[in-house]
Amino acid sequence: MKDYDYIVIGSGFGGSVAALRLAEKGYKVAVIEQGKRYRSKDFPKTNWNFRKYFWIPKIGFYGIQALTLLKDVFVLHGTGVGGGSLVYANNLIVPPDEAFDNPVWGGPGWKEKLTPFYEKAKIMLGVTKSEVITHADKLLRECAEDAGVGDTFHVNDVGVYFGEPGVTVSDPYFDGQGPDRTGCILCGGCMVGCRHGAKNTLDMNYLFLAEKLGVDIIPETRVVDVQPNDSENYILITKKVTGIVKRKMVYHAGGVVFSGGVMGTVKLLHRCKSKGSLPNISQQLGNFVRTNSEAIQGVVAKGKDVDYSKGIAITSGIYPDKNTHIETCRYGKGQGAMSLLATLLVDKHDYVPRPILWLWNIIRHPLVFLRSMNPIGVSEKSTYVLVMQTISNYMRFDYKRRWWRLGKRSMNSNCDTDQKVPAYIPVANEYTRRLAEKIDGDPAASITEIFLNTSTTAHIMGGCVMADNPENGVIDHKGQIFGYTNLYVADGSIVPANLGVNPSLTITAMAEYILDQVPEKI
């Protein structure tokens, strides 16, 4: 049994903050991460290398991109040492005021409360304006101008080192205490894993500095149970994820920070509650899960002599209305595997199911359908459209016995709420078609949206919201789980509302806010 003052479960935008800040306060810290540790050269050159790109450990795929399909939502999420930062699109944006208007925040003033922590996070993550504007960005701006909202076009804040392309220099961020960095070459491969050392992933900042302070990072290990013991400390039961023998290990900690993201933290807490390890967790666990009111669509150019893959993953955005933010995205050359999850775009009809509309679309446009089935050069020809909204909608993640799992419990979604998560966002279809006209391309949508009527999101949030009491939330305003001492949550599951922008910066800022309140070790 290994002893620590704190164990952090997960190494994403919340867990990395916890690791560094707890170590700075004098605590002995370990980070347990289910994914693998990747160096720059370890990332796959293409996401067609399924074994190295996708995370499906049951069949030996140990990559950075996890995909989870639940009843009401299809979730894209990251895994590995660095969590979602390994696969995210670099964008680090402060949400608009509308994102903080939702009463589920528990009162006014949260944007002001988080402002100093946003600034702290920006410094740590190396935030800068994108130094590149691509042709797709210019076309997005034209779409906005055509709709009378051209003044909302903006270049996004990103976490990328824009030094001399391909040239490696000593740490430019932390007075020489960080790792060497290499200038971005604009290959577009950000969401497959940066192989060049230009992307400001968490292993380049928070985790790198945490390890210098003695933090142990334990990869390829999943926490399966957290149990209080008689001395007000905690026992963590873990299982090896990789390899043939799934060896179990036991760790002992004075406190635990749950930072496995929504898909990790909410599931683990549900499991601990249901089996009686942490029975006092609030009944609100799993409530107010958000998708960022998101749609992920795209356009595939008809012509062959085009290349939309150059640049960084996301560089700009527009606001067609005050609640909606739209960005164009890209994968690098030869990285078109995610096109397997796309099909022809169709709208929703009150009386005709979308699969029927999809079939009718194929009958009307057979050549378009045949083009959509061709994967050759698809990443160069594709521009992805990411739509995010501050509109309030949510679902619940429950943890019940399922007949199809022979009575075993599993986590699934429940969208039986008064503000259902949408699987169809009209403004998303509108602007995808506008962009398709500019590009001379075919608009596309997620197959799960069309055939299963499920929302698709790369930004799942909520499930462990803050409140004044356990009747209304899972954690208090210090991030501590109601009913327990030194059990914290610091990840995307504490974000209570749809942000309408990429949430990475907000998750980091909220984690900084929580860790700022943890006392120094005496």
Secondary structure, 3 states (H helix, E strand, C coil): CEEEEEEEECCCCCHHHHHHHHHHCCCCEEEECCCCCCCHHHCCCCCCCHHHHEEEHHHCEECCEEEEECCCEEEEEECCCCHHHHCCCCECCCCCHHHHCCHHHCCCCHHHHHHHHHHHHHHHHCCEECCCCCHHHHHHHHHHHHCCCHHHCEECEECECCCCECCEECCCCCCCCCCCEEECCCECCHHHCCCCCCECCHHHCHHHHHHHCCCEEECCEEEEEEEECCCCCEEEEEEECCCCCCCEEEEEEEEEEECCHHHHHHHHHHHHHHCCCCCCCCCCCCCCEECCCCEEEEEEECCCCCCCCCECCEEEEEEEECCEEEEEECCCCCCCHHHHHEEECCCCCCCCCHHHHHHHHHHHCHHHHHHHCCCCCHHHHEEEEEEEECCCCCEEEEEEECHHHCCCEEEEEECCCCCCCCCCCHHHHHHHHHHHHHHCEEEEEEHHHHHHCCEEECCCEECCCECCCCCCCCECCCCEECCCCCEEECCHHHCCCCCCCCCHHHHHHHHHHHHHCCCCCC
